[in-house]
Amino acid sequence: MIRVGIGNDFHRLVEGRPLILGGVHVEFERGCDGHSDGDALTHALTDAILGALSEGDIGVHFPDTETQWKDADSMQMLARVVWLAHERGYNIGNADATIIIERPKLREHIEAMRDNLARVMNSEKSCISVKAKTNEGLDAVGRGEAVSAQAVVLLEQITT
Ligand SMILES: [Zn+2]
């Protein structure tokens, strides 16, 4: 049995916050606003896993009303839902994600993101794809006011 899930996330970029994507601190003059560390890529992947499990969404599992998740390390949230998937009898088959951000260029950070995500998702790096693109100057992302991320994840039933 295989199950597929989709995730989407969007964060405002503001001054005075670190830019963290896929657990990598990217040097930039602005970072993601949000209750947790604002890691849009990791949030999209977390939501995709929850979606594949039909387990609601990130807001249900990590409510922003709980101080526990204020400035939280989003990789810990991802680890929690990977654990939940294992509990339900599933491993990560593969994941594919796209970050959409106008600046900075993320190319040099992609491999570190894939390393981080593969480790937390108990997966081979070759099964974790991260891509980055701009929005060609259009809308809030194109004006550099926001970052968005999209992800799909395939879960495979653990065979015993
Ligand atoms: Zn988010």
Backbone and ligand atoms as CSV (ligand in chain L), in Angstrom:
chain,resi,resn,atom,element,x,y,z
A,1,MET,N,N,0.844,-1.205,0.000
A,1,MET,CA,C,0.000,0.000,0.000
A,1,MET,C,C,0.882,1.258,0.000
A,2,ILE,N,N,0.547,2.182,-0.850
A,2,ILE,CA,C,1.238,3.479,-0.862
A,2,ILE,C,C,0.206,4.582,-0.672
A,3,ARG,N,N,0.649,5.699,-0.124
A,3,ARG,CA,C,-0.236,6.840,0.091
A,3,ARG,C,C,0.524,8.098,-0.292
A,4,VAL,N,N,-0.177,9.046,-0.906
A,4,VAL,CA,C,0.470,10.284,-1.326
A,4,VAL,C,C,-0.164,11.465,-0.590
A,5,GLY,N,N,0.641,12.487,-0.299
A,5,GLY,CA,C,0.127,13.689,0.364
A,5,GLY,C,C,0.755,14.935,-0.226
A,6,ILE,N,N,0.032,16.037,-0.103
A,6,ILE,CA,C,0.504,17.318,-0.648
A,6,ILE,C,C,0.572,18.343,0.478
A,7,GLY,N,N,1.561,19.227,0.407
A,7,GLY,CA,C,1.684,20.278,1.424
A,7,GLY,C,C,2.053,21.601,0.784
A,8,ASN,N,N,1.595,22.673,1.381
A,8,ASN,CA,C,1.797,24.023,0.891
A,8,ASN,C,C,2.084,24.924,2.073
A,9,ASP,N,N,3.019,25.845,1.953
A,9,ASP,CA,C,3.204,26.790,3.042
A,9,ASP,C,C,3.642,28.138,2.498
A,10,PHE,N,N,3.430,29.154,3.292
A,10,PHE,CA,C,3.647,30.534,2.875
A,10,PHE,C,C,4.022,31.339,4.109
A,11,HIS,N,N,5.131,32.062,4.059
A,11,HIS,CA,C,5.494,32.917,5.191
A,11,HIS,C,C,5.933,34.282,4.700
A,12,ARG,N,N,5.548,35.290,5.465
A,12,ARG,CA,C,6.002,36.641,5.233
A,12,ARG,C,C,7.502,36.727,5.558
A,13,LEU,N,N,8.257,37.495,4.754
A,13,LEU,CA,C,9.677,37.730,5.051
A,13,LEU,C,C,9.816,39.083,5.733
A,14,VAL,N,N,10.414,39.070,6.930
A,14,VAL,CA,C,10.529,40.310,7.701
A,14,VAL,C,C,11.961,40.481,8.214
A,15,GLU,N,N,12.305,41.720,8.531
A,15,GLU,CA,C,13.624,41.987,9.102
A,15,GLU,C,C,13.665,41.493,10.544
A,16,GLY,N,N,14.866,41.115,10.985
A,16,GLY,CA,C,15.037,40.718,12.378
A,16,GLY,C,C,14.716,39.270,12.658
A,17,ARG,N,N,14.498,38.505,11.595
A,17,ARG,CA,C,14.249,37.069,11.781
A,17,ARG,C,C,15.255,36.291,10.934
A,18,PRO,N,N,15.710,35.121,11.400
A,18,PRO,CA,C,16.610,34.312,10.578
A,18,PRO,C,C,15.832,33.637,9.438
A,19,LEU,N,N,16.513,33.430,8.320
A,19,LEU,CA,C,15.888,32.693,7.218
A,19,LEU,C,C,16.333,31.234,7.327
A,20,ILE,N,N,15.401,30.375,7.736
A,20,ILE,CA,C,15.709,28.957,7.906
A,20,ILE,C,C,14.831,28.159,6.954
A,21,LEU,N,N,15.470,27.366,6.110
A,21,LEU,CA,C,14.747,26.540,5.132
A,21,LEU,C,C,15.374,25.147,5.123
A,22,GLY,N,N,14.559,24.141,5.322
A,22,GLY,CA,C,15.080,22.779,5.393
A,22,GLY,C,C,16.100,22.626,6.504
A,23,GLY,N,N,15.935,23.383,7.586
A,23,GLY,CA,C,16.844,23.304,8.725
A,23,GLY,C,C,18.170,24.006,8.486
A,24,VAL,N,N,18.323,24.674,7.350
A,24,VAL,CA,C,19.571,25.383,7.030
A,24,VAL,C,C,19.370,26.876,7.264
A,25,HIS,N,N,20.276,27.473,8.022
A,25,HIS,CA,C,20.233,28.916,8.243
A,25,HIS,C,C,20.886,29.604,7.041
A,26,VAL,N,N,20.059,30.263,6.228
A,26,VAL,CA,C,20.546,30.932,5.023
A,26,VAL,C,C,20.812,32.393,5.361
A,27,GLU,N,N,22.021,32.862,5.079
A,27,GLU,CA,C,22.398,34.246,5.358
A,27,GLU,C,C,21.579,35.178,4.470
A,28,PHE,N,N,20.769,36.066,5.099
A,28,PHE,CA,C,19.941,37.007,4.333
A,28,PHE,C,C,19.480,38.105,5.278
A,29,GLU,N,N,19.091,39.256,4.701
A,29,GLU,CA,C,18.724,40.389,5.577
A,29,GLU,C,C,17.316,40.259,6.162
A,30,ARG,N,N,16.547,39.304,5.669
A,30,ARG,CA,C,15.208,39.083,6.230
A,30,ARG,C,C,15.003,37.589,6.465
A,31,GLY,N,N,13.993,37.275,7.279
A,31,GLY,CA,C,13.681,35.878,7.552
A,31,GLY,C,C,12.185,35.674,7.659
A,32,CYS,N,N,11.788,34.452,7.918
A,32,CYS,CA,C,10.370,34.091,7.931
A,32,CYS,C,C,9.704,34.493,9.232
A,33,ASP,N,N,8.624,35.251,9.089
A,33,ASP,CA,C,7.771,35.546,10.221
A,33,ASP,C,C,6.978,34.281,10.524
A,34,GLY,N,N,6.553,34.151,11.747
A,34,GLY,CA,C,5.740,32.977,12.074
A,34,GLY,C,C,5.941,32.584,13.509
A,35,HIS,N,N,5.073,31.706,13.970
A,35,HIS,CA,C,5.091,31.301,15.374
A,35,HIS,C,C,6.314,30.428,15.670
A,36,SER,N,N,6.600,29.500,14.786
A,36,SER,CA,C,7.771,28.636,14.968
A,36,SER,C,C,8.972,29.336,14.339
A,37,ASP,N,N,9.987,28.593,13.899
A,37,ASP,CA,C,11.115,29.226,13.215
A,37,ASP,C,C,10.758,29.621,11.772
A,38,GLY,N,N,9.546,29.303,11.342
A,38,GLY,CA,C,9.057,29.759,10.039
A,38,GLY,C,C,9.661,29.026,8.850
A,39,ASP,N,N,10.114,27.813,9.065
A,39,ASP,CA,C,10.761,27.027,8.002
A,39,ASP,C,C,9.697,26.484,7.032
A,40,ALA,N,N,9.416,27.273,5.995
A,40,ALA,CA,C,8.309,26.959,5.083
A,40,ALA,C,C,8.494,25.615,4.379
A,41,LEU,N,N,9.728,25.300,3.995
A,41,LEU,CA,C,9.986,24.028,3.310
A,41,LEU,C,C,9.639,22.854,4.225
A,42,THR,N,N,10.125,22.921,5.461
A,42,THR,CA,C,9.879,21.829,6.401
A,42,THR,C,C,8.394,21.743,6.758
A,43,HIS,N,N,7.728,22.896,6.837
A,43,HIS,CA,C,6.285,22.881,7.124
A,43,HIS,C,C,5.504,22.231,5.981
A,44,ALA,N,N,5.880,22.518,4.742
A,44,ALA,CA,C,5.184,21.923,3.598
A,44,ALA,C,C,5.351,20.401,3.602
A,45,LEU,N,N,6.560,19.942,3.918
A,45,LEU,CA,C,6.805,18.486,3.976
A,45,LEU,C,C,6.033,17.852,5.137
A,46,THR,N,N,5.998,18.544,6.265
A,46,THR,CA,C,5.258,18.040,7.428
A,46,THR,C,C,3.781,17.896,7.086
A,47,ASP,N,N,3.228,18.924,6.424
A,47,ASP,CA,C,1.827,18.893,6.023
A,47,ASP,C,C,1.558,17.784,4.992
A,48,ALA,N,N,2.516,17.546,4.113
A,48,ALA,CA,C,2.339,16.505,3.093
A,48,ALA,C,C,2.271,15.118,3.741
A,49,ILE,N,N,3.104,14.891,4.748
A,49,ILE,CA,C,3.075,13.596,5.443
A,49,ILE,C,C,1.751,13.441,6.179
A,50,LEU,N,N,1.326,14.499,6.885
A,50,LEU,CA,C,0.037,14.433,7.582
A,50,LEU,C,C,-1.101,14.206,6.591
A,51,GLY,N,N,-1.006,14.843,5.432
A,51,GLY,CA,C,-2.029,14.661,4.403
A,51,GLY,C,C,-2.080,13.226,3.911
A,52,ALA,N,N,-0.902,12.643,3.689
A,52,ALA,CA,C,-0.856,11.256,3.215
A,52,ALA,C,C,-1.472,10.308,4.242
A,53,LEU,N,N,-1.365,10.672,5.522
A,53,LEU,CA,C,-1.918,9.834,6.597
A,53,LEU,C,C,-3.381,10.164,6.890
A,54,SER,N,N,-3.931,11.181,6.203
A,54,SER,CA,C,-5.276,11.703,6.528
A,54,SER,C,C,-5.360,12.048,8.012
A,55,GLU,N,N,-4.333,12.762,8.480
A,55,GLU,CA,C,-4.240,13.103,9.907
A,55,GLU,C,C,-4.351,14.608,10.128
A,56,GLY,N,N,-5.132,15.274,9.302
A,56,GLY,CA,C,-5.301,16.707,9.491
A,56,GLY,C,C,-4.094,17.473,8.990
A,57,ASP,N,N,-3.805,18.612,9.635
A,57,ASP,CA,C,-2.694,19.426,9.148
A,57,ASP,C,C,-1.809,19.895,10.303
A,58,ILE,N,N,-0.802,20.652,9.947
A,58,ILE,CA,C,0.218,21.076,10.913
A,58,ILE,C,C,-0.390,21.918,12.040
A,59,GLY,N,N,-1.426,22.692,11.708
A,59,GLY,CA,C,-2.071,23.540,12.707
A,59,GLY,C,C,-2.793,22.737,13.776
A,60,VAL,N,N,-3.255,21.544,13.402
A,60,VAL,CA,C,-3.943,20.668,14.350
A,60,VAL,C,C,-2.923,20.054,15.311
A,61,HIS,N,N,-1.790,19.627,14.758
A,61,HIS,CA,C,-0.796,18.914,15.566
A,61,HIS,C,C,0.122,19.838,16.358
A,62,PHE,N,N,0.350,21.041,15.818
A,62,PHE,CA,C,1.272,21.983,16.468
A,62,PHE,C,C,0.609,23.358,16.550
A,63,PRO,N,N,-0.451,23.494,17.376
A,63,PRO,CA,C,-1.219,24.745,17.387
A,63,PRO,C,C,-0.363,25.947,17.791
A,64,ASP,N,N,-0.554,27.066,17.077
A,64,ASP,CA,C,0.271,28.245,17.373
A,64,ASP,C,C,-0.201,28.946,18.645
A,65,THR,N,N,-1.227,28.380,19.294
A,65,THR,CA,C,-1.653,28.912,20.594
A,65,THR,C,C,-0.824,28.297,21.718
A,66,GLU,N,N,-0.062,27.249,21.391
A,66,GLU,CA,C,0.745,26.582,22.414
A,66,GLU,C,C,2.158,27.151,22.438
A,67,THR,N,N,2.562,27.628,23.612
A,67,THR,CA,C,3.882,28.265,23.731
A,67,THR,C,C,5.006,27.273,23.446
A,68,GLN,N,N,4.700,25.976,23.575
A,68,GLN,CA,C,5.697,24.932,23.289
A,68,GLN,C,C,6.272,25.076,21.879
A,69,TRP,N,N,5.445,25.576,20.959
A,69,TRP,CA,C,5.863,25.632,19.554
A,69,TRP,C,C,6.325,27.022,19.134
A,70,LYS,N,N,6.390,27.969,20.105
A,70,LYS,CA,C,6.886,29.299,19.768
A,70,LYS,C,C,8.381,29.186,19.442
A,71,ASP,N,N,8.788,29.744,18.296
A,71,ASP,CA,C,10.181,29.672,17.821
A,71,ASP,C,C,10.715,28.235,17.788
A,72,ALA,N,N,9.812,27.276,17.643
A,72,ALA,CA,C,10.199,25.864,17.660
A,72,ALA,C,C,11.063,25.520,16.454
A,73,ASP,N,N,11.918,24.522,16.641
A,73,ASP,CA,C,12.698,23.976,15.547
A,73,ASP,C,C,11.752,23.110,14.705
A,74,SER,N,N,11.493,23.560,13.484
A,74,SER,CA,C,10.514,22.853,12.652
A,74,SER,C,C,10.966,21.438,12.303
A,75,MET,N,N,12.292,21.194,12.353
A,75,MET,CA,C,12.761,19.838,12.077
A,75,MET,C,C,12.243,18.867,13.145
A,76,GLN,N,N,12.029,19.387,14.357
A,76,GLN,CA,C,11.460,18.530,15.409
A,76,GLN,C,C,10.013,18.188,15.111
A,77,MET,N,N,9.293,19.145,14.529
A,77,MET,CA,C,7.897,18.874,14.135
A,77,MET,C,C,7.878,17.808,13.036
A,78,LEU,N,N,8.795,17.973,12.072
A,78,LEU,CA,C,8.872,16.993,10.989
A,78,LEU,C,C,9.191,15.603,11.556
A,79,ALA,N,N,10.155,15.556,12.494
A,79,ALA,CA,C,10.518,14.268,13.108
A,79,ALA,C,C,9.301,13.639,13.785
A,80,ARG,N,N,8.474,14.469,14.407
A,80,ARG,CA,C,7.284,13.957,15.087
A,80,ARG,C,C,6.306,13.300,14.101
A,81,VAL,N,N,6.092,13.929,12.948
A,81,VAL,CA,C,5.134,13.340,12.009
A,81,VAL,C,C,5.732,12.138,11.269
A,82,VAL,N,N,7.059,12.117,11.108
A,82,VAL,CA,C,7.692,10.918,10.544
A,82,VAL,C,C,7.501,9.753,11.515
A,83,TRP,N,N,7.653,10.047,12.810
A,83,TRP,CA,C,7.399,9.040,13.848
A,83,TRP,C,C,5.937,8.578,13.782
A,84,LEU,N,N,5.017,9.541,13.611
A,84,LEU,CA,C,3.589,9.194,13.514
A,84,LEU,C,C,3.337,8.262,12.322
A,85,ALA,N,N,3.989,8.565,11.196
A,85,ALA,CA,C,3.853,7.712,10.008
A,85,ALA,C,C,4.339,6.294,10.317
A,86,HIS,N,N,5.483,6.209,11.007
A,86,HIS,CA,C,6.004,4.880,11.381
A,86,HIS,C,C,5.011,4.154,12.271
A,87,GLU,N,N,4.413,4.896,13.217
A,87,GLU,CA,C,3.398,4.316,14.110
A,87,GLU,C,C,2.222,3.751,13.318
A,88,ARG,N,N,1.878,4.435,12.235
A,88,ARG,CA,C,0.759,4.003,11.385
A,88,ARG,C,C,1.193,2.923,10.379
A,89,GLY,N,N,2.490,2.604,10.392
A,89,GLY,CA,C,2.987,1.523,9.540
A,89,GLY,C,C,3.577,1.962,8.214
A,90,TYR,N,N,4.026,3.230,8.150
A,90,TYR,CA,C,4.551,3.735,6.874
A,90,TYR,C,C,5.955,4.328,6.999
A,91,ASN,N,N,6.755,4.103,5.957
A,91,ASN,CA,C,8.032,4.797,5.777
A,91,ASN,C,C,7.885,5.845,4.679
A,92,ILE,N,N,8.817,6.805,4.657
A,92,ILE,CA,C,8.835,7.771,3.556
A,92,ILE,C,C,9.361,7.050,2.307
A,93,GLY,N,N,8.581,7.047,1.245
A,93,GLY,CA,C,9.046,6.486,-0.024
A,93,GLY,C,C,9.948,7.500,-0.703
A,94,ASN,N,N,9.379,8.615,-1.114
A,94,ASN,CA,C,10.174,9.738,-1.601
A,94,ASN,C,C,9.412,11.028,-1.395
A,95,ALA,N,N,10.131,12.124,-1.507
A,95,ALA,CA,C,9.517,13.442,-1.347
A,95,ALA,C,C,10.094,14.369,-2.407
A,96,ASP,N,N,9.269,15.279,-2.871
A,96,ASP,CA,C,9.715,16.289,-3.826
A,96,ASP,C,C,9.145,17.627,-3.378
A,97,ALA,N,N,10.003,18.636,-3.322
A,97,ALA,CA,C,9.553,19.937,-2.825
A,97,ALA,C,C,10.118,21.066,-3.672
A,98,THR,N,N,9.378,22.164,-3.721
A,98,THR,CA,C,9.831,23.370,-4.409
A,98,THR,C,C,9.705,24.556,-3.460
A,99,ILE,N,N,10.795,25.311,-3.331
A,99,ILE,CA,C,10.768,26.569,-2.579
A,99,ILE,C,C,10.650,27.681,-3.616
A,100,ILE,N,N,9.750,28.633,-3.376
A,100,ILE,CA,C,9.627,29.764,-4.287
A,100,ILE,C,C,9.980,31.029,-3.514
A,101,ILE,N,N,11.093,31.642,-3.915
A,101,ILE,CA,C,11.603,32.825,-3.218
A,101,ILE,C,C,12.365,33.663,-4.245
A,102,GLU,N,N,12.223,34.963,-4.171
A,102,GLU,CA,C,12.860,35.819,-5.187
A,102,GLU,C,C,14.363,35.962,-4.919
A,103,ARG,N,N,14.719,36.192,-3.673
A,103,ARG,CA,C,16.090,36.289,-3.214
A,103,ARG,C,C,16.163,35.689,-1.827
A,104,PRO,N,N,17.266,35.181,-1.361
A,104,PRO,CA,C,18.540,34.989,-2.070
A,104,PRO,C,C,18.498,33.729,-2.942
A,105,LYS,N,N,19.534,33.546,-3.721
A,105,LYS,CA,C,19.697,32.315,-4.493
A,105,LYS,C,C,19.985,31.182,-3.519
A,106,LEU,N,N,19.299,30.064,-3.681
A,106,LEU,CA,C,19.424,28.971,-2.699
A,106,LEU,C,C,20.275,27.809,-3.186
A,107,ARG,N,N,20.731,27.893,-4.426
A,107,ARG,CA,C,21.423,26.746,-5.041
A,107,ARG,C,C,22.490,26.129,-4.139
A,108,GLU,N,N,23.322,26.985,-3.515
A,108,GLU,CA,C,24.445,26.455,-2.724
A,108,GLU,C,C,23.987,25.817,-1.406
A,109,HIS,N,N,22.718,25.974,-1.058
A,109,HIS,CA,C,22.211,25.429,0.209
A,109,HIS,C,C,21.379,24.156,0.038
A,110,ILE,N,N,21.055,23.827,-1.215
A,110,ILE,CA,C,20.117,22.730,-1.486
A,110,ILE,C,C,20.623,21.393,-0.939
A,111,GLU,N,N,21.924,21.114,-1.129
A,111,GLU,CA,C,22.449,19.812,-0.684
A,111,GLU,C,C,22.368,19.673,0.835
A,112,ALA,N,N,22.665,20.761,1.556
A,112,ALA,CA,C,22.584,20.724,3.025
A,112,ALA,C,C,21.136,20.510,3.467
A,113,MET,N,N,20.202,21.124,2.770
A,113,MET,CA,C,18.776,20.918,3.086
A,113,MET,C,C,18.402,19.458,2.889
A,114,ARG,N,N,18.833,18.878,1.764
A,114,ARG,CA,C,18.505,17.471,1.475
A,114,ARG,C,C,19.130,16.545,2.516
A,115,ASP,N,N,20.371,16.854,2.937
A,115,ASP,CA,C,21.024,16.054,3.992
A,115,ASP,C,C,20.197,16.093,5.271
A,116,ASN,N,N,19.815,17.306,5.693
A,116,ASN,CA,C,19.021,17.467,6.918
A,116,ASN,C,C,17.707,16.705,6.831
A,117,LEU,N,N,17.013,16.905,5.720
A,117,LEU,CA,C,15.675,16.322,5.583
A,117,LEU,C,C,15.753,14.800,5.501
A,118,ALA,N,N,16.735,14.279,4.765
A,118,ALA,CA,C,16.876,12.824,4.649
A,118,ALA,C,C,17.140,12.205,6.013
A,119,ARG,N,N,17.963,12.881,6.833
A,119,ARG,CA,C,18.275,12.364,8.164
A,119,ARG,C,C,17.004,12.313,9.023
A,120,VAL,N,N,16.256,13.406,9.027
A,120,VAL,CA,C,15.067,13.477,9.889
A,120,VAL,C,C,13.944,12.579,9.356
A,121,MET,N,N,13.902,12.386,8.041
A,121,MET,CA,C,12.828,11.576,7.459
A,121,MET,C,C,13.229,10.102,7.335
A,122,ASN,N,N,14.375,9.728,7.921
A,122,ASN,CA,C,14.860,8.332,7.852
A,122,ASN,C,C,14.858,7.821,6.421
A,123,SER,N,N,15.392,8.616,5.539
A,123,SER,CA,C,15.286,8.310,4.119
A,123,SER,C,C,16.646,8.437,3.448
A,124,GLU,N,N,16.781,7.814,2.301
A,124,GLU,CA,C,17.986,8.023,1.497
A,124,GLU,C,C,17.932,9.427,0.914
A,125,LYS,N,N,19.082,10.082,0.842
A,125,LYS,CA,C,19.109,11.420,0.243
A,125,LYS,C,C,18.590,11.405,-1.191
A,126,SER,N,N,18.848,10.309,-1.885
A,126,SER,CA,C,18.414,10.212,-3.288
A,126,SER,C,C,16.892,10.219,-3.414
A,127,CYS,N,N,16.188,10.022,-2.287
A,127,CYS,CA,C,14.717,10.012,-2.298
A,127,CYS,C,C,14.123,11.354,-1.889
A,128,ILE,N,N,14.988,12.318,-1.552
A,128,ILE,CA,C,14.506,13.625,-1.092
A,128,ILE,C,C,14.962,14.690,-2.086
A,129,SER,N,N,14.004,15.261,-2.800
A,129,SER,CA,C,14.305,16.275,-3.805
A,129,SER,C,C,13.882,17.658,-3.300
A,130,VAL,N,N,14.778,18.625,-3.437
A,130,VAL,CA,C,14.440,20.016,-3.103
A,130,VAL,C,C,14.827,20.883,-4.297
A,131,LYS,N,N,13.896,21.684,-4.758
A,131,LYS,CA,C,14.144,22.580,-5.880
A,131,LYS,C,C,13.854,24.012,-5.436
A,132,ALA,N,N,14.454,24.955,-6.106
A,132,ALA,CA,C,14.190,26.354,-5.762
A,132,ALA,C,C,13.979,27.148,-7.038
A,133,LYS,N,N,13.033,28.081,-6.979
A,133,LYS,CA,C,12.790,28.939,-8.136
A,133,LYS,C,C,12.313,30.304,-7.665
A,134,THR,N,N,12.271,31.254,-8.582
A,134,THR,CA,C,11.735,32.577,-8.256
A,134,THR,C,C,10.310,32.655,-8.790
A,135,ASN,N,N,9.662,33.754,-8.497
A,135,ASN,CA,C,8.305,33.951,-9.017
A,135,ASN,C,C,8.290,34.992,-10.134
A,136,GLU,N,N,9.465,35.173,-10.754
A,136,GLU,CA,C,9.576,36.090,-11.904
A,136,GLU,C,C,9.080,37.492,-11.574
A,137,GLY,N,N,9.288,37.907,-10.314
A,137,GLY,CA,C,8.921,39.270,-9.933
A,137,GLY,C,C,7.436,39.496,-9.704
A,138,LEU,N,N,6.648,38.429,-9.755
A,138,LEU,CA,C,5.193,38.605,-9.637
A,138,LEU,C,C,4.691,38.328,-8.223
A,139,ASP,N,N,3.670,38.971,-7.847
A,139,ASP,CA,C,2.952,38.905,-6.568
A,139,ASP,C,C,3.877,39.093,-5.355
A,140,ALA,N,N,3.383,38.756,-4.166
A,140,ALA,CA,C,4.128,39.055,-2.933
A,140,ALA,C,C,5.472,38.336,-2.906
A,141,VAL,N,N,5.509,37.104,-3.416
A,141,VAL,CA,C,6.785,36.359,-3.450
A,141,VAL,C,C,7.746,37.070,-4.391
A,142,GLY,N,N,7.266,37.489,-5.518
A,142,GLY,CA,C,8.097,38.165,-6.512
A,142,GLY,C,C,8.633,39.498,-6.023
A,143,ARG,N,N,7.863,40.166,-5.152
A,143,ARG,CA,C,8.317,41.447,-4.587
A,143,ARG,C,C,9.263,41.232,-3.411
A,144,GLY,N,N,9.523,39.971,-3.075
A,144,GLY,CA,C,10.453,39.671,-1.982
A,144,GLY,C,C,9.824,39.795,-0.615
A,145,GLU,N,N,8.487,39.835,-0.564
A,145,GLU,CA,C,7.801,40.000,0.726
A,145,GLU,C,C,7.465,38.673,1.393
A,146,ALA,N,N,7.644,37.580,0.658
A,146,ALA,CA,C,7.218,36.279,1.194
A,146,ALA,C,C,7.977,35.147,0.527
A,147,VAL,N,N,7.912,33.992,1.175
A,147,VAL,CA,C,8.458,32.755,0.619
A,147,VAL,C,C,7.335,31.729,0.644
A,148,SER,N,N,7.287,30.882,-0.363
A,148,SER,CA,C,6.317,29.790,-0.309
A,148,SER,C,C,7.016,28.484,-0.633
A,149,ALA,N,N,6.391,27.405,-0.236
A,149,ALA,CA,C,6.952,26.080,-0.493
A,149,ALA,C,C,5.827,25.098,-0.767
A,150,GLN,N,N,6.119,24.162,-1.638
A,150,GLN,CA,C,5.168,23.113,-1.989
A,150,GLN,C,C,5.879,21.779,-1.872
A,151,ALA,N,N,5.143,20.758,-1.454
A,151,ALA,CA,C,5.771,19.444,-1.318
A,151,ALA,C,C,4.770,18.332,-1.589
A,152,VAL,N,N,5.259,17.254,-2.169
A,152,VAL,CA,C,4.496,16.007,-2.221
A,152,VAL,C,C,5.363,14.908,-1.599
A,153,VAL,N,N,4.686,14.024,-0.877
A,153,VAL,CA,C,5.392,12.932,-0.208
A,153,VAL,C,C,4.653,11.638,-0.506
A,154,LEU,N,N,5.413,10.606,-0.812
A,154,LEU,CA,C,4.845,9.277,-0.981
A,154,LEU,C,C,5.232,8.437,0.233
A,155,LEU,N,N,4.237,7.813,0.839
A,155,LEU,CA,C,4.492,6.893,1.959
A,155,LEU,C,C,4.329,5.468,1.478
A,156,GLU,N,N,5.203,4.595,1.959
A,156,GLU,CA,C,5.136,3.167,1.613
A,156,GLU,C,C,4.891,2.367,2.883
A,157,GLN,N,N,3.961,1.442,2.796
A,157,GLN,CA,C,3.675,0.602,3.954
A,157,GLN,C,C,4.902,-0.238,4.314
A,158,ILE,N,N,5.181,-0.293,5.594
A,158,ILE,CA,C,6.322,-1.091,6.072
A,158,ILE,C,C,5.903,-2.554,5.993
A,159,THR,N,N,6.687,-3.350,5.275
A,159,THR,CA,C,6.363,-4.773,5.164
A,159,THR,C,C,7.162,-5.533,6.221
A,160,THR,N,N,6.498,-6.400,6.914
A,160,THR,CA,C,7.194,-7.139,7.996
A,160,THR,C,C,7.313,-8.613,7.628
L,1,ZN,ZN,ZN,4.789,27.515,8.060
